[in-house]
Amino acid sequence: MKSLKLLCTTLFATLPLMGGTFEGKTASPVGTASDDRPPIVQVRDYWHSASVSIVAWDQDDPDFGLRTSVTRTGKLVGGLRAGDHSLYMTPYLLRDMGGFAHAAVDPKRGELLSTGSGRDDYACFYGTQCSPRFTVGIRVPDSLLRENRDGLEVTFFPRVEEPWTLYVRRELISAYLAKVDSVVKEMKRTGTM
């Protein structure tokens, strides 16, 4: 019983740090304190790997971000379909917001595919700022991300609860896409980083 009480106390003490509110079901509102701080964008180039990973998130809200991989020939291979990016989040954020059966930016464009779960063994390898070690998320086509450079609002539709949204701010998308484009260009030119 003590451990349950400690767990509940810890959970309620850390909820404001998780970037979300339960009443409005918005994981990251449009105007946050992170607007003044640049996002973190990491290029992860592993020895003898066939691809390079690009991971980006806001300093004030590491519970979600963007990720993709680029082959040594300069092709974007970040998802099930060539050219996809991943909008990832921690399993805790997903659970606290109510989960989702499907997600969409615009119902006319169709649903965004789930990525399933992922594990990042190098989450803290590239400095003091860590990305989540375990993630879940959705695949975002390159064209959709580029069309929404001014901010991307994704609506998640749970099976039972009310829909909730996740907002990816303009600064994060811009910094991420600039790094993706520079890596693609360098890979096409030299095949190395």
C-alpha positions as CSV (number, residue, x, y, z in Angstrom):
1,M,0.0,0.0,0.0
2,K,2.9,2.3,0.8
3,S,4.3,1.8,-2.7
4,L,1.0,2.6,-4.3
5,K,0.7,5.8,-2.3
6,L,4.3,6.8,-3.2
7,L,3.5,6.1,-6.9
8,C,0.4,8.2,-6.8
9,T,2.2,11.0,-5.1
10,T,5.0,10.9,-7.6
11,L,2.6,10.8,-10.5
12,F,0.6,13.8,-9.3
13,A,3.8,15.7,-8.6
14,T,5.2,15.1,-12.1
15,L,2.0,15.6,-14.1
16,P,2.7,19.3,-14.8
17,L,6.1,18.3,-16.2
18,M,4.6,15.9,-18.6
19,G,3.3,18.7,-20.9
20,G,-0.3,17.9,-20.8
21,T,-3.6,18.8,-19.1
22,F,-6.4,16.4,-18.6
23,E,-9.3,18.9,-18.9
24,G,-8.5,20.2,-22.4
25,K,-6.8,17.0,-23.5
26,T,-4.0,18.9,-25.2
27,A,-0.5,17.5,-24.9
28,S,1.3,20.7,-25.9
29,P,-0.6,23.9,-26.3
30,V,0.3,26.4,-29.1
31,G,2.0,29.0,-26.8
32,T,4.4,27.5,-24.3
33,A,7.6,28.6,-22.6
34,S,9.5,26.5,-25.0
35,D,8.8,29.1,-27.8
36,D,12.0,30.9,-26.6
37,R,14.2,27.9,-26.4
38,P,15.5,26.2,-29.6
39,P,14.6,22.6,-30.2
40,I,17.1,19.8,-29.8
41,V,18.0,18.2,-33.1
42,Q,20.4,15.2,-33.1
43,V,22.0,13.4,-36.0
44,R,22.9,9.9,-35.0
45,D,25.5,8.4,-37.2
46,Y,26.5,4.8,-36.1
47,W,29.5,3.0,-37.3
48,H,28.8,0.6,-40.2
49,S,25.1,1.5,-40.1
50,A,23.2,1.6,-43.5
51,S,21.4,4.8,-42.4
52,V,21.7,7.9,-40.3
53,S,18.9,8.9,-37.8
54,I,17.6,12.4,-37.1
55,V,15.8,12.9,-33.9
56,A,14.2,16.2,-32.7
57,W,12.2,17.4,-29.7
58,D,11.5,20.5,-27.7
59,Q,13.8,21.1,-24.7
60,D,10.9,21.8,-22.4
61,D,8.8,18.8,-23.6
62,P,10.9,15.7,-24.4
63,D,7.8,13.4,-24.2
64,F,7.2,13.7,-28.0
65,G,9.2,14.7,-31.1
66,L,10.1,13.8,-34.7
67,R,12.4,11.2,-36.1
68,T,13.4,9.7,-39.4
69,S,16.3,7.8,-41.0
70,V,18.3,8.6,-44.2
71,T,20.2,6.0,-46.2
72,R,23.8,6.4,-47.2
73,T,22.5,7.1,-50.7
74,G,20.4,10.0,-49.5
75,K,16.9,8.4,-49.4
76,L,14.5,9.1,-46.6
77,V,13.4,5.8,-45.1
78,G,11.8,6.8,-41.8
79,G,8.8,4.6,-41.9
80,L,6.7,1.9,-43.5
81,R,6.5,3.9,-46.7
82,A,9.7,5.5,-48.1
83,G,9.6,9.2,-47.1
84,D,7.8,8.9,-43.8
85,H,8.7,10.7,-40.6
86,S,7.7,9.4,-37.2
87,L,5.9,11.6,-34.7
88,Y,6.8,9.7,-31.5
89,M,5.7,10.0,-27.9
90,T,6.4,8.2,-24.7
91,P,4.0,5.4,-23.7
92,Y,3.3,7.4,-20.5
93,L,2.0,10.4,-22.5
94,L,0.0,8.2,-24.7
95,R,-1.6,6.4,-21.7
96,D,-2.3,9.5,-19.8
97,M,-4.0,11.1,-22.8
98,G,-6.3,8.1,-23.3
99,G,-4.4,6.2,-26.1
100,F,-5.7,6.1,-29.6
101,A,-7.3,3.8,-32.2
102,H,-6.3,6.1,-35.1
103,A,-5.0,9.6,-35.7
104,A,-5.4,12.2,-38.4
105,V,-4.4,15.8,-39.3
106,D,-7.2,16.3,-41.7
107,P,-10.0,13.7,-42.0
108,K,-10.0,14.3,-45.8
109,R,-6.4,13.1,-46.1
110,G,-7.1,9.8,-44.2
111,E,-5.6,8.2,-41.1
112,L,-2.0,8.3,-40.1
113,L,-0.5,4.9,-39.6
114,S,0.8,3.7,-36.3
115,T,4.5,3.1,-35.8
116,G,4.0,0.5,-33.1
117,S,6.5,0.6,-30.2
118,G,10.2,1.5,-30.5
119,R,13.3,1.4,-28.3
120,D,16.2,3.8,-28.5
121,D,19.3,2.3,-26.9
122,Y,21.2,5.6,-27.6
123,A,18.6,8.0,-26.0
124,C,21.2,9.6,-23.8
125,F,24.4,8.8,-25.8
126,Y,24.5,12.2,-27.6
127,G,24.8,14.7,-24.7
128,T,22.9,15.6,-21.5
129,Q,19.5,16.1,-23.2
130,C,17.9,12.6,-23.6
131,S,15.2,11.6,-26.0
132,P,12.7,8.9,-24.7
133,R,14.1,5.4,-24.5
134,F,10.8,3.8,-25.3
135,T,8.3,5.3,-27.8
136,V,5.1,4.8,-29.7
137,G,3.7,7.0,-32.4
138,I,2.4,7.6,-35.9
139,R,3.9,7.9,-39.4
140,V,3.7,11.3,-41.0
141,P,4.3,11.6,-44.8
142,D,7.1,14.0,-45.8
143,S,4.6,16.0,-47.9
144,L,2.2,16.5,-45.0
145,L,5.0,17.6,-42.6
146,R,6.3,20.1,-45.2
147,E,2.8,21.5,-45.9
148,N,2.4,22.1,-42.2
149,R,5.7,23.9,-41.5
150,D,3.8,26.6,-39.5
151,G,2.7,24.0,-36.9
152,L,1.1,20.5,-37.1
153,E,-1.9,19.6,-35.0
154,V,-2.6,15.9,-34.9
155,T,-5.9,14.6,-33.5
156,F,-5.9,11.2,-31.8
157,F,-9.1,9.3,-31.6
158,P,-9.3,6.8,-28.7
159,R,-11.7,3.9,-28.9
160,V,-13.7,5.0,-25.8
161,E,-12.6,8.5,-24.6
162,E,-12.8,11.9,-26.2
163,P,-10.3,12.8,-29.0
164,W,-7.2,14.7,-27.9
165,T,-4.6,16.7,-29.9
166,L,-0.8,17.0,-30.0
167,Y,0.6,20.2,-31.4
168,V,4.1,20.2,-33.0
169,R,5.3,23.8,-33.1
170,R,6.7,25.6,-36.1
171,E,10.2,26.0,-34.6
172,L,10.6,22.2,-34.0
173,I,9.4,21.3,-37.5
174,S,11.7,24.0,-39.2
175,A,14.8,22.9,-37.3
176,Y,14.1,19.2,-37.9
177,L,13.4,19.6,-41.6
178,A,16.5,21.8,-42.1
179,K,18.6,19.1,-40.5
180,V,16.9,16.3,-42.5
181,D,17.5,18.2,-45.8
182,S,21.2,18.9,-45.0
183,V,21.8,15.2,-44.1
184,V,20.0,14.1,-47.3
185,K,22.1,16.5,-49.4
186,E,25.4,15.4,-47.7
187,M,24.6,11.8,-48.1
188,K,23.8,12.2,-51.8
189,R,27.1,14.1,-52.3
190,T,29.5,11.9,-50.3
191,G,27.6,9.0,-48.8
192,T,29.0,9.9,-45.4
193,M,28.4,12.4,-42.6
